[in-house]
Amino acid sequence: MGGSAAKVVFILFITLAITMPRLEAGIAEFDDFLNAQAEEAHEIAVESYVPTPEFVTTVHLSQENSKRRGLRDSNTPSS
């Protein structure tokens, strides 16, 4: 019985070893339009990258604080 399970595992392994290289079947061939879109997206990503996360955090927190102050002022009861 143990030999048949080993045979099944061996056949499964061989099948995967043969199938895996075939999965690349030219999927990454793009036309010029998609290549241009990819290059444009890459350029936008590089331009929008901020190397100092402290700056991004400071800007975000200042915007959030101004929003909260506006909410707090509008919810105060008038005397």
Phi and psi restraints in degrees (range 20) as a CNS / XPLOR table:
assign (resid 1 and name C) (resid 2 and name N)
       (resid 2 and name CA) (resid 2 and name C) 1.0 -65.8 20.0 2
assign (resid 2 and name N) (resid 2 and name CA)
       (resid 2 and name C) (resid 3 and name N) 1.0 -28.5 20.0 2
assign (resid 2 and name C) (resid 3 and name N)
       (resid 3 and name CA) (resid 3 and name C) 1.0 -69.9 20.0 2
assign (resid 3 and name N) (resid 3 and name CA)
       (resid 3 and name C) (resid 4 and name N) 1.0 -34.1 20.0 2
assign (resid 3 and name C) (resid 4 and name N)
       (resid 4 and name CA) (resid 4 and name C) 1.0 -71.3 20.0 2
assign (resid 4 and name N) (resid 4 and name CA)
       (resid 4 and name C) (resid 5 and name N) 1.0 -35.6 20.0 2
assign (resid 4 and name C) (resid 5 and name N)
       (resid 5 and name CA) (resid 5 and name C) 1.0 -66.6 20.0 2
assign (resid 5 and name N) (resid 5 and name CA)
       (resid 5 and name C) (resid 6 and name N) 1.0 -38.7 20.0 2
assign (resid 5 and name C) (resid 6 and name N)
       (resid 6 and name CA) (resid 6 and name C) 1.0 -65.5 20.0 2
assign (resid 6 and name N) (resid 6 and name CA)
       (resid 6 and name C) (resid 7 and name N) 1.0 -37.0 20.0 2
assign (resid 6 and name C) (resid 7 and name N)
       (resid 7 and name CA) (resid 7 and name C) 1.0 -65.6 20.0 2
assign (resid 7 and name N) (resid 7 and name CA)
       (resid 7 and name C) (resid 8 and name N) 1.0 -40.7 20.0 2
assign (resid 7 and name C) (resid 8 and name N)
       (resid 8 and name CA) (resid 8 and name C) 1.0 -64.3 20.0 2
assign (resid 8 and name N) (resid 8 and name CA)
       (resid 8 and name C) (resid 9 and name N) 1.0 -43.7 20.0 2
assign (resid 8 and name C) (resid 9 and name N)
       (resid 9 and name CA) (resid 9 and name C) 1.0 -63.9 20.0 2
assign (resid 9 and name N) (resid 9 and name CA)
       (resid 9 and name C) (resid 10 and name N) 1.0 -40.9 20.0 2
assign (resid 9 and name C) (resid 10 and name N)
       (resid 10 and name CA) (resid 10 and name C) 1.0 -64.1 20.0 2
assign (resid 10 and name N) (resid 10 and name CA)
       (resid 10 and name C) (resid 11 and name N) 1.0 -44.3 20.0 2
assign (resid 10 and name C) (resid 11 and name N)
       (resid 11 and name CA) (resid 11 and name C) 1.0 -65.0 20.0 2
assign (resid 11 and name N) (resid 11 and name CA)
       (resid 11 and name C) (resid 12 and name N) 1.0 -40.9 20.0 2
assign (resid 11 and name C) (resid 12 and name N)
       (resid 12 and name CA) (resid 12 and name C) 1.0 -62.2 20.0 2
assign (resid 12 and name N) (resid 12 and name CA)
       (resid 12 and name C) (resid 13 and name N) 1.0 -42.3 20.0 2
assign (resid 12 and name C) (resid 13 and name N)
       (resid 13 and name CA) (resid 13 and name C) 1.0 -63.0 20.0 2
assign (resid 13 and name N) (resid 13 and name CA)
       (resid 13 and name C) (resid 14 and name N) 1.0 -45.1 20.0 2
assign (resid 13 and name C) (resid 14 and name N)
       (resid 14 and name CA) (resid 14 and name C) 1.0 -63.8 20.0 2
assign (resid 14 and name N) (resid 14 and name CA)
       (resid 14 and name C) (resid 15 and name N) 1.0 -41.1 20.0 2
assign (resid 14 and name C) (resid 15 and name N)
       (resid 15 and name CA) (resid 15 and name C) 1.0 -61.5 20.0 2
assign (resid 15 and name N) (resid 15 and name CA)
       (resid 15 and name C) (resid 16 and name N) 1.0 -45.1 20.0 2
assign (resid 15 and name C) (resid 16 and name N)
       (resid 16 and name CA) (resid 16 and name C) 1.0 -64.9 20.0 2
assign (resid 16 and name N) (resid 16 and name CA)
       (resid 16 and name C) (resid 17 and name N) 1.0 -39.7 20.0 2
assign (resid 16 and name C) (resid 17 and name N)
       (resid 17 and name CA) (resid 17 and name C) 1.0 -63.8 20.0 2
assign (resid 17 and name N) (resid 17 and name CA)
       (resid 17 and name C) (resid 18 and name N) 1.0 -33.5 20.0 2
assign (resid 17 and name C) (resid 18 and name N)
       (resid 18 and name CA) (resid 18 and name C) 1.0 -79.9 20.0 2
assign (resid 18 and name N) (resid 18 and name CA)
       (resid 18 and name C) (resid 19 and name N) 1.0 -36.0 20.0 2
assign (resid 18 and name C) (resid 19 and name N)
       (resid 19 and name CA) (resid 19 and name C) 1.0 -77.1 20.0 2
assign (resid 19 and name N) (resid 19 and name CA)
       (resid 19 and name C) (resid 20 and name N) 1.0 -37.5 20.0 2
assign (resid 19 and name C) (resid 20 and name N)
       (resid 20 and name CA) (resid 20 and name C) 1.0 -56.1 20.0 2
assign (resid 20 and name N) (resid 20 and name CA)
       (resid 20 and name C) (resid 21 and name N) 1.0 -47.3 20.0 2
assign (resid 20 and name C) (resid 21 and name N)
       (resid 21 and name CA) (resid 21 and name C) 1.0 -65.6 20.0 2
assign (resid 21 and name N) (resid 21 and name CA)
       (resid 21 and name C) (resid 22 and name N) 1.0 -24.6 20.0 2
assign (resid 21 and name C) (resid 22 and name N)
       (resid 22 and name CA) (resid 22 and name C) 1.0 -77.0 20.0 2
assign (resid 22 and name N) (resid 22 and name CA)
       (resid 22 and name C) (resid 23 and name N) 1.0 -14.8 20.0 2
assign (resid 22 and name C) (resid 23 and name N)
       (resid 23 and name CA) (resid 23 and name C) 1.0 -70.8 20.0 2
assign (resid 23 and name N) (resid 23 and name CA)
       (resid 23 and name C) (resid 24 and name N) 1.0 -17.0 20.0 2
assign (resid 23 and name C) (resid 24 and name N)
       (resid 24 and name CA) (resid 24 and name C) 1.0 -77.5 20.0 2
assign (resid 24 and name N) (resid 24 and name CA)
       (resid 24 and name C) (resid 25 and name N) 1.0 -11.1 20.0 2
assign (resid 24 and name C) (resid 25 and name N)
       (resid 25 and name CA) (resid 25 and name C) 1.0 -9.5 20.0 2
assign (resid 25 and name N) (resid 25 and name CA)
       (resid 25 and name C) (resid 26 and name N) 1.0 43.0 20.0 2
assign (resid 25 and name C) (resid 26 and name N)
       (resid 26 and name CA) (resid 26 and name C) 1.0 71.6 20.0 2
assign (resid 26 and name N) (resid 26 and name CA)
       (resid 26 and name C) (resid 27 and name N) 1.0 29.8 20.0 2
assign (resid 26 and name C) (resid 27 and name N)
       (resid 27 and name CA) (resid 27 and name C) 1.0 -69.5 20.0 2
assign (resid 27 and name N) (resid 27 and name CA)
       (resid 27 and name C) (resid 28 and name N) 1.0 -31.2 20.0 2
assign (resid 27 and name C) (resid 28 and name N)
       (resid 28 and name CA) (resid 28 and name C) 1.0 -84.4 20.0 2
assign (resid 28 and name N) (resid 28 and name CA)
       (resid 28 and name C) (resid 29 and name N) 1.0 16.3 20.0 2
assign (resid 28 and name C) (resid 29 and name N)
       (resid 29 and name CA) (resid 29 and name C) 1.0 -87.2 20.0 2
assign (resid 29 and name N) (resid 29 and name CA)
       (resid 29 and name C) (resid 30 and name N) 1.0 109.9 20.0 2
assign (resid 29 and name C) (resid 30 and name N)
       (resid 30 and name CA) (resid 30 and name C) 1.0 -109.5 20.0 2
assign (resid 30 and name N) (resid 30 and name CA)
       (resid 30 and name C) (resid 31 and name N) 1.0 156.9 20.0 2
assign (resid 30 and name C) (resid 31 and name N)
       (resid 31 and name CA) (resid 31 and name C) 1.0 -85.5 20.0 2
assign (resid 31 and name N) (resid 31 and name CA)
       (resid 31 and name C) (resid 32 and name N) 1.0 176.8 20.0 2
assign (resid 31 and name C) (resid 32 and name N)
       (resid 32 and name CA) (resid 32 and name C) 1.0 -63.6 20.0 2
assign (resid 32 and name N) (resid 32 and name CA)
       (resid 32 and name C) (resid 33 and name N) 1.0 -35.3 20.0 2
assign (resid 32 and name C) (resid 33 and name N)
       (resid 33 and name CA) (resid 33 and name C) 1.0 -62.4 20.0 2
assign (resid 33 and name N) (resid 33 and name CA)
       (resid 33 and name C) (resid 34 and name N) 1.0 -46.3 20.0 2
assign (resid 33 and name C) (resid 34 and name N)
       (resid 34 and name CA) (resid 34 and name C) 1.0 -67.1 20.0 2
assign (resid 34 and name N) (resid 34 and name CA)
       (resid 34 and name C) (resid 35 and name N) 1.0 -36.1 20.0 2
assign (resid 34 and name C) (resid 35 and name N)
       (resid 35 and name CA) (resid 35 and name C) 1.0 -65.1 20.0 2
assign (resid 35 and name N) (resid 35 and name CA)
       (resid 35 and name C) (resid 36 and name N) 1.0 -40.8 20.0 2
assign (resid 35 and name C) (resid 36 and name N)
       (resid 36 and name CA) (resid 36 and name C) 1.0 -65.0 20.0 2
assign (resid 36 and name N) (resid 36 and name CA)
       (resid 36 and name C) (resid 37 and name N) 1.0 -40.8 20.0 2
assign (resid 36 and name C) (resid 37 and name N)
       (resid 37 and name CA) (resid 37 and name C) 1.0 -63.3 20.0 2
assign (resid 37 and name N) (resid 37 and name CA)
       (resid 37 and name C) (resid 38 and name N) 1.0 -40.8 20.0 2
assign (resid 37 and name C) (resid 38 and name N)
       (resid 38 and name CA) (resid 38 and name C) 1.0 -65.1 20.0 2
assign (resid 38 and name N) (resid 38 and name CA)
       (resid 38 and name C) (resid 39 and name N) 1.0 -41.8 20.0 2
assign (resid 38 and name C) (resid 39 and name N)
       (resid 39 and name CA) (resid 39 and name C) 1.0 -65.2 20.0 2
assign (resid 39 and name N) (resid 39 and name CA)
       (resid 39 and name C) (resid 40 and name N) 1.0 -41.6 20.0 2
assign (resid 39 and name C) (resid 40 and name N)
       (resid 40 and name CA) (resid 40 and name C) 1.0 -64.4 20.0 2
assign (resid 40 and name N) (resid 40 and name CA)
       (resid 40 and name C) (resid 41 and name N) 1.0 -42.1 20.0 2
assign (resid 40 and name C) (resid 41 and name N)
       (resid 41 and name CA) (resid 41 and name C) 1.0 -64.6 20.0 2
assign (resid 41 and name N) (resid 41 and name CA)
       (resid 41 and name C) (resid 42 and name N) 1.0 -38.5 20.0 2
assign (resid 41 and name C) (resid 42 and name N)
       (resid 42 and name CA) (resid 42 and name C) 1.0 -64.7 20.0 2
assign (resid 42 and name N) (resid 42 and name CA)
       (resid 42 and name C) (resid 43 and name N) 1.0 -43.2 20.0 2
assign (resid 42 and name C) (resid 43 and name N)
       (resid 43 and name CA) (resid 43 and name C) 1.0 -63.2 20.0 2
assign (resid 43 and name N) (resid 43 and name CA)
       (resid 43 and name C) (resid 44 and name N) 1.0 -41.3 20.0 2
assign (resid 43 and name C) (resid 44 and name N)
       (resid 44 and name CA) (resid 44 and name C) 1.0 -63.9 20.0 2
assign (resid 44 and name N) (resid 44 and name CA)
       (resid 44 and name C) (resid 45 and name N) 1.0 -41.3 20.0 2
assign (resid 44 and name C) (resid 45 and name N)
       (resid 45 and name CA) (resid 45 and name C) 1.0 -64.6 20.0 2
assign (resid 45 and name N) (resid 45 and name CA)
       (resid 45 and name C) (resid 46 and name N) 1.0 -40.6 20.0 2
assign (resid 45 and name C) (resid 46 and name N)
       (resid 46 and name CA) (resid 46 and name C) 1.0 -67.4 20.0 2
assign (resid 46 and name N) (resid 46 and name CA)
       (resid 46 and name C) (resid 47 and name N) 1.0 -39.6 20.0 2
assign (resid 46 and name C) (resid 47 and name N)
       (resid 47 and name CA) (resid 47 and name C) 1.0 -68.7 20.0 2
assign (resid 47 and name N) (resid 47 and name CA)
       (resid 47 and name C) (resid 48 and name N) 1.0 -33.3 20.0 2
assign (resid 47 and name C) (resid 48 and name N)
       (resid 48 and name CA) (resid 48 and name C) 1.0 -87.5 20.0 2
assign (resid 48 and name N) (resid 48 and name CA)
       (resid 48 and name C) (resid 49 and name N) 1.0 -4.4 20.0 2
assign (resid 48 and name C) (resid 49 and name N)
       (resid 49 and name CA) (resid 49 and name C) 1.0 -68.9 20.0 2
assign (resid 49 and name N) (resid 49 and name CA)
       (resid 49 and name C) (resid 50 and name N) 1.0 131.1 20.0 2
assign (resid 49 and name C) (resid 50 and name N)
       (resid 50 and name CA) (resid 50 and name C) 1.0 -112.4 20.0 2
assign (resid 50 and name N) (resid 50 and name CA)
       (resid 50 and name C) (resid 51 and name N) 1.0 115.4 20.0 2
assign (resid 50 and name C) (resid 51 and name N)
       (resid 51 and name CA) (resid 51 and name C) 1.0 -73.7 20.0 2
assign (resid 51 and name N) (resid 51 and name CA)
       (resid 51 and name C) (resid 52 and name N) 1.0 -14.7 20.0 2
assign (resid 51 and name C) (resid 52 and name N)
       (resid 52 and name CA) (resid 52 and name C) 1.0 -110.7 20.0 2
assign (resid 52 and name N) (resid 52 and name CA)
       (resid 52 and name C) (resid 53 and name N) 1.0 106.9 20.0 2
assign (resid 52 and name C) (resid 53 and name N)
       (resid 53 and name CA) (resid 53 and name C) 1.0 -66.8 20.0 2
assign (resid 53 and name N) (resid 53 and name CA)
       (resid 53 and name C) (resid 54 and name N) 1.0 -21.7 20.0 2
assign (resid 53 and name C) (resid 54 and name N)
       (resid 54 and name CA) (resid 54 and name C) 1.0 -63.4 20.0 2
assign (resid 54 and name N) (resid 54 and name CA)
       (resid 54 and name C) (resid 55 and name N) 1.0 -38.2 20.0 2
assign (resid 54 and name C) (resid 55 and name N)
       (resid 55 and name CA) (resid 55 and name C) 1.0 -64.2 20.0 2
assign (resid 55 and name N) (resid 55 and name CA)
       (resid 55 and name C) (resid 56 and name N) 1.0 -44.3 20.0 2
assign (resid 55 and name C) (resid 56 and name N)
       (resid 56 and name CA) (resid 56 and name C) 1.0 -63.4 20.0 2
assign (resid 56 and name N) (resid 56 and name CA)
       (resid 56 and name C) (resid 57 and name N) 1.0 -42.6 20.0 2
assign (resid 56 and name C) (resid 57 and name N)
       (resid 57 and name CA) (resid 57 and name C) 1.0 -64.3 20.0 2
assign (resid 57 and name N) (resid 57 and name CA)
       (resid 57 and name C) (resid 58 and name N) 1.0 -42.5 20.0 2
assign (resid 57 and name C) (resid 58 and name N)
       (resid 58 and name CA) (resid 58 and name C) 1.0 -62.1 20.0 2
assign (resid 58 and name N) (resid 58 and name CA)
       (resid 58 and name C) (resid 59 and name N) 1.0 -45.2 20.0 2
assign (resid 58 and name C) (resid 59 and name N)
       (resid 59 and name CA) (resid 59 and name C) 1.0 -64.1 20.0 2
assign (resid 59 and name N) (resid 59 and name CA)
       (resid 59 and name C) (resid 60 and name N) 1.0 -44.4 20.0 2
assign (resid 59 and name C) (resid 60 and name N)
       (resid 60 and name CA) (resid 60 and name C) 1.0 -63.1 20.0 2
assign (resid 60 and name N) (resid 60 and name CA)
       (resid 60 and name C) (resid 61 and name N) 1.0 -45.2 20.0 2
assign (resid 60 and name C) (resid 61 and name N)
       (resid 61 and name CA) (resid 61 and name C) 1.0 -66.7 20.0 2
assign (resid 61 and name N) (resid 61 and name CA)
       (resid 61 and name C) (resid 62 and name N) 1.0 -36.5 20.0 2
assign (resid 61 and name C) (resid 62 and name N)
       (resid 62 and name CA) (resid 62 and name C) 1.0 -66.6 20.0 2
assign (resid 62 and name N) (resid 62 and name CA)
       (resid 62 and name C) (resid 63 and name N) 1.0 -36.5 20.0 2
assign (resid 62 and name C) (resid 63 and name N)
       (resid 63 and name CA) (resid 63 and name C) 1.0 -68.3 20.0 2
assign (resid 63 and name N) (resid 63 and name CA)
       (resid 63 and name C) (resid 64 and name N) 1.0 -40.9 20.0 2
assign (resid 63 and name C) (resid 64 and name N)
       (resid 64 and name CA) (resid 64 and name C) 1.0 -66.7 20.0 2
assign (resid 64 and name N) (resid 64 and name CA)
       (resid 64 and name C) (resid 65 and name N) 1.0 -41.1 20.0 2
assign (resid 64 and name C) (resid 65 and name N)
       (resid 65 and name CA) (resid 65 and name C) 1.0 -64.3 20.0 2
assign (resid 65 and name N) (resid 65 and name CA)
       (resid 65 and name C) (resid 66 and name N) 1.0 -39.7 20.0 2
assign (resid 65 and name C) (resid 66 and name N)
       (resid 66 and name CA) (resid 66 and name C) 1.0 -66.7 20.0 2
assign (resid 66 and name N) (resid 66 and name CA)
       (resid 66 and name C) (resid 67 and name N) 1.0 -34.2 20.0 2
assign (resid 66 and name C) (resid 67 and name N)
       (resid 67 and name CA) (resid 67 and name C) 1.0 -67.9 20.0 2
assign (resid 67 and name N) (resid 67 and name CA)
       (resid 67 and name C) (resid 68 and name N) 1.0 -42.1 20.0 2
assign (resid 67 and name C) (resid 68 and name N)
       (resid 68 and name CA) (resid 68 and name C) 1.0 -66.1 20.0 2
assign (resid 68 and name N) (resid 68 and name CA)
       (resid 68 and name C) (resid 69 and name N) 1.0 -39.8 20.0 2
assign (resid 68 and name C) (resid 69 and name N)
       (resid 69 and name CA) (resid 69 and name C) 1.0 -62.6 20.0 2
assign (resid 69 and name N) (resid 69 and name CA)
       (resid 69 and name C) (resid 70 and name N) 1.0 -39.0 20.0 2
assign (resid 69 and name C) (resid 70 and name N)
       (resid 70 and name CA) (resid 70 and name C) 1.0 -64.2 20.0 2
assign (resid 70 and name N) (resid 70 and name CA)
       (resid 70 and name C) (resid 71 and name N) 1.0 -37.5 20.0 2
assign (resid 70 and name C) (resid 71 and name N)
       (resid 71 and name CA) (resid 71 and name C) 1.0 -70.6 20.0 2
assign (resid 71 and name N) (resid 71 and name CA)
       (resid 71 and name C) (resid 72 and name N) 1.0 -40.8 20.0 2
assign (resid 71 and name C) (resid 72 and name N)
       (resid 72 and name CA) (resid 72 and name C) 1.0 -64.1 20.0 2
assign (resid 72 and name N) (resid 72 and name CA)
       (resid 72 and name C) (resid 73 and name N) 1.0 -42.0 20.0 2
assign (resid 72 and name C) (resid 73 and name N)
       (resid 73 and name CA) (resid 73 and name C) 1.0 -66.5 20.0 2
assign (resid 73 and name N) (resid 73 and name CA)
       (resid 73 and name C) (resid 74 and name N) 1.0 -34.9 20.0 2
assign (resid 73 and name C) (resid 74 and name N)
       (resid 74 and name CA) (resid 74 and name C) 1.0 -78.4 20.0 2
assign (resid 74 and name N) (resid 74 and name CA)
       (resid 74 and name C) (resid 75 and name N) 1.0 -19.2 20.0 2
assign (resid 74 and name C) (resid 75 and name N)
       (resid 75 and name CA) (resid 75 and name C) 1.0 -95.5 20.0 2
assign (resid 75 and name N) (resid 75 and name CA)
       (resid 75 and name C) (resid 76 and name N) 1.0 -2.3 20.0 2
assign (resid 75 and name C) (resid 76 and name N)
       (resid 76 and name CA) (resid 76 and name C) 1.0 -75.3 20.0 2
assign (resid 76 and name N) (resid 76 and name CA)
       (resid 76 and name C) (resid 77 and name N) 1.0 136.8 20.0 2
assign (resid 76 and name C) (resid 77 and name N)
       (resid 77 and name CA) (resid 77 and name C) 1.0 -71.2 20.0 2
assign (resid 77 and name N) (resid 77 and name CA)
       (resid 77 and name C) (resid 78 and name N) 1.0 141.2 20.0 2
assign (resid 77 and name C) (resid 78 and name N)
       (resid 78 and name CA) (resid 78 and name C) 1.0 -86.0 20.0 2
assign (resid 78 and name N) (resid 78 and name CA)
       (resid 78 and name C) (resid 79 and name N) 1.0 137.5 20.0 2
